[in-house]
Amino acid sequence: MYFTIEGYKSIGRYDPAADAIDRTMGIGEDGTHLLVLDRNTMFMPNTRSNTVTIVDNVEAGPATARTVDIPVPGETPEGIDLSPDGREIWTATRGDGGVSVIDVRTREVVQTWAWA
């Protein structure tokens, strides 16, 4: 079970069978909050950095996982979801009521709506 450690710019993994946290990994972005896990890739918005982080190979652990930080337009990305086909990440920005769509393959914002 994965979780964010918002105040420490990190994520962690809890092993219920061992009743222990068996790993943590620094993300380096401020306000890591919420997450979506798709197989071996994790996505999370970072509220105070105005970014979305993608962690590839997350199951292998911190030594081999790779992170990519994607700046998003708007203010305070918080909500996040993966499209049903796994091709897009959608993130909502709380500060301006916007939504940004990130192409998972290219790792770029491909569309944004704002309703400030």
N, C-alpha and C positions, 0 to 999 in steps of 0.2 A: 504494500500500500504506500503510494507516494503522497507527499504533502509539501507545502511551501513553508519556509521559515522567513517570513516577510522582513522582519527587522534585521536579519542577518544576511540578506541577499543570497539566500540558499534554498535548496530543496533537500528533502530527506526521504528515506525509505524505512518503513516499519515492517518487520517480519512478525505477523501474529503468532506463528507457531513457536517462535523463540521468545515472544513477548519482548522484543528489543528493537531499537533503531539500529539497523545494520550498515547504513551509510548515509553520509551527507555530501553535498556537492555545492560549492560556491558558484553563483551565477554572475555576480559582479554588477548587477543592476539594482537600482533602488525600488523597493516596494513590490518585490516578486509576490504575486497574488493570484490565486486560482491556477488550475492547470488542466490540460487535456493530454491524455496519453493515447497514442495510436501505435500499437505494436511496440516498436523500439524507438519511437520518436515522441518527445514531449514538447508541448507548447505552453507558454505562460506569459501573461501580460505583466509588465512592470510599471506600476502606477506612477511612481515619481520619476522614472527615467523616460517616460513616453516611448517605450519600446515593447516589442514582443520578442521573447527569446525562444529559439528552437534548439532543443538538445537532441542531437542524433546519437544513436548507439547508447542510449541511457541505461539499458540493462547491463551493459558491460562494466559500468561504474566510472567514477571520476577520472581514472587514469587514461581511459580510451574514449570517453564520450567527447563530443565536439559541440560547441555552442556557437550560434549565430544570433546576433542582436539586430532586429529590424526596427528602425525608427518608424513611428506611425504619426500621421497628422492628427491634430486634435489634442485634447487635454485629458490626461489621466485614463489610459486604457485599463479597463477592469474586467468586463465580461469577455468570455472567450468560448468559441465552439468550433468544431471541425465539421465541414460539410459532409453530408452522407456519403459522397463518393471519395472523400479523403483528399480532394484536390485543393481545397481552400480552407484557410483559417479566417474566421470572422471575429473581430474584436470591437467591443463598444467602448467609446470614450465618455466617461462620466462627466467630465468638465464641460463638454459642449454638446452632448447628446448625439455624437456622431458614431458612424460605423465604418470600419476599414476592412477591406478584404485583402488577404495576403495569399498569393499563389504559393503553394507548398513546394513545388518543384523549383521555381526560380527564386524563391525567398524575397519577393518584392511585393509592395503594396500595389494592387492593380485597380482598385476602385475605393472611393471614399464618399460618404454622405455626411453632411453636418446639418444639424437643426438647432443652431444656437439662438 
